[in-house]
Amino acid sequence: MEIQVIRDHLDIVKLQEKMNAIVFDYLDTSNNYPKAMRELNPLYIQVTTYYKEYVNQRAGELPKANTYWHLFIDCCAKLCYFLAASTYYSSNALQKTPEKVEHLLKIAAYSLPSIEQEENEQLLEDILALLTEVLEDEEKATNIRNEVLSQKGEVKQCLQQFKLFVAQELPA
C-alpha cells in the first residue's frame, strides 16, 4: 500500500496506521519477523525517498520544525527501529546485512524526537539495548547514547540527522 502525498506532504496518519498494524500483527502478537520485515521495507523505502526528494527540491534546506515534521520524524524513527528489529530477529536477513541493522538503529536513536516524553524515552532505551546487542560493544553504544541525549531530541536536529542518513542511504 503506497502512502499518498497530499499537497507536498506524506500522509502521516496513514503511514502511522499502516506501521502500527504491521507491528501489531507481526511483531507484537505473532513474532513473524520475516513478514514484518517484508511489510515494513516498502514503507521505509517510500519514507526515505520522499524525504530525500523533499529536501532536494528545497536546495537541501531542512523543513521547519512544526507539528507535521515532528510527527513525520517521530514516525520515521519508529519505522527504522521496527525494521531493524524485524531484520535482526530474522536471522537469515541479519547474516546478510548486519551493518544495515546497525545503521537503522543508529538513525532511529538519532532521529527520535521528544526523548524526554515517557513513550519515546522507553523506545530510546529499547533502541539502545538492541544496538548494544548488535554492536557487541558497550563503550561504543554508550558513546552513541550520550550523543543522542546531548541533542535532546530536538526536532530540527532529528530532521538534520535523518537528512544525512537518507543522503548516505540513497545516493544520487
C-alpha positions as a printed Julia matrix, in Angstrom:
172×3 Matrix{Float64}:
  0.0     0.0    0.0
  1.51    3.26  -1.15
  1.09    6.18   1.24
 -0.27    9.25  -0.55
  1.47   12.59  -0.81
 -1.08   15.37  -0.41
 -0.03   18.98  -1.08
  3.65   18.09  -0.82
  3.23   16.18   2.47
  3.22   12.44   3.05
  0.01   11.27   4.74
  1.41   10.7    8.25
 -1.86    9.34   9.64
 -1.97    6.57   7.01
  1.72    5.84   7.47
  1.27    5.57  11.24
 -1.81    3.35  10.86
 -0.07    1.02   8.4
  3.07    0.8   10.54
  1.08    0.18  13.73
 -0.94   -2.57  12.03
  2.24   -4.32  10.83
  3.89   -4.02  14.25
  0.79   -5.34  16.0
  0.16   -8.19  13.54
  3.71   -9.41  13.02
  5.88   -8.2   15.91
  3.67   -7.84  18.98
  1.31  -10.79  18.54
  2.95  -13.37  16.29
  6.72  -12.75  16.22
  6.61  -13.21  12.46
  9.76  -11.16  11.91
 10.36  -12.03   8.25
  6.79  -10.96   7.37
  7.16   -7.74   9.38
 10.43   -7.02   7.6
  8.85   -7.57   4.17
  5.87   -5.33   5.05
  7.9    -2.53   6.68
 10.55   -2.31   3.97
  8.3    -0.68   1.3
  7.19    1.92   3.87
 10.83    2.6    4.73
 11.75    2.99   1.05
  8.82    5.34   0.45
  9.59    7.5    3.51
 13.31    7.83   2.81
 12.73    8.54  -0.88
 10.04   11.11  -0.07
 12.24   12.92   2.45
 15.28   12.97   0.18
 13.21   14.38  -2.71
 11.5    16.91  -0.43
 14.82   18.25   0.88
 16.46   18.19  -2.59
 13.59   20.22  -4.08
 14.37   22.89  -1.48
 18.11   23.03  -2.24
 18.99   20.98   0.84
 17.11   23.21   3.26
 15.52   21.41   6.2
 11.78   21.7    6.72
 10.51   23.88   9.56
 10.2    22.12  12.92
  6.41   22.31  13.04
  3.84   19.74  14.16
  3.77   17.93  10.82
  7.53   17.43  10.73
  7.6    16.44  14.39
  5.08   13.68  13.64
  6.95   12.76  10.47
 10.36   12.33  12.12
  8.81   10.52  15.09
  7.19    8.06  12.69
 10.44    7.67  10.7
 12.48    6.91  13.82
  9.99    4.26  14.9
  9.82    2.79  11.41
 13.62    2.48  11.33
 13.62    0.8   14.74
 10.89   -1.69  13.84
 12.56   -2.51  10.53
 15.9    -3.0   12.31
 14.33   -5.22  14.98
 12.45   -7.35  12.46
 15.62   -7.7   10.37
 17.7    -8.55  13.42
 15.31  -11.25  14.6
 15.03  -12.69  11.08
 18.43  -14.29  11.49
 18.91  -15.11   7.8
 18.47  -11.48   6.85
 20.81  -10.36   9.64
 23.62  -12.57   8.4
 23.45  -10.75   5.07
 23.03   -7.22   6.42
 24.42   -6.66   9.96
 25.62   -3.15   9.05
 22.14   -2.23   7.77
 20.65   -3.17  11.16
 23.31   -1.07  12.9
 22.63    1.94  10.63
 18.86    1.65  11.11
 19.23    1.5   14.89
 21.58    4.47  14.95
 19.27    6.64  12.86
 16.29    5.52  14.92
 18.11    6.78  18.02
 19.44   10.0   16.47
 16.16   10.96  14.82
 13.76   10.14  17.68
 12.27   13.45  18.85
 10.95   14.35  22.3
 13.09   11.81  24.14
 12.01   13.32  27.45
  8.44   12.04  26.91
  7.84    8.7   28.59
  6.88    6.75  25.44
  9.9     7.92  23.45
 12.2     7.66  26.44
 11.27    3.97  26.74
 11.61    3.46  22.99
 15.06    5.04  23.08
 16.09    2.61  25.82
 14.82   -0.28  23.66
 16.7     1.04  20.62
 19.92    1.43  22.59
 19.57   -2.01  24.19
 19.23   -3.67  20.79
 22.07   -1.53  19.42
 24.32   -2.69  22.28
 23.41   -6.29  21.42
 24.09   -5.76  17.7
 27.36   -3.87  18.23
 28.62   -6.2   20.95
 30.49   -3.12  22.18
 29.21   -1.49  25.36
 31.55    1.52  25.09
 30.51    2.36  21.51
 26.83    2.03  22.46
 27.37    4.29  25.49
 29.02    6.93  23.29
 26.05    6.84  20.91
 23.66    7.09  23.87
 25.48   10.15  25.19
 25.45   11.83  21.76
 21.72   11.16  21.37
 20.97   12.51  24.85
 23.05   15.63  24.19
 20.88   16.59  21.18
 17.82   16.27  23.5
 15.5    15.03  20.75
 15.12   18.5   19.24
 13.1    18.18  16.04
 15.48   20.3   13.92
 18.44   18.12  14.98
 16.43   14.96  14.3
 15.48   16.18  10.82
 19.14   17.03  10.14
 20.3    13.58  11.27
 17.67   11.93   9.06
 18.71   14.12   6.11
 22.34   12.94   6.48
 21.23    9.33   6.83
 18.97    9.45   3.76
 21.7    11.08   1.68
 24.04    8.22   2.61
 21.35    5.55   2.26
 20.05    6.75  -1.11
 22.98    8.11  -3.12
 22.04   10.31  -6.08
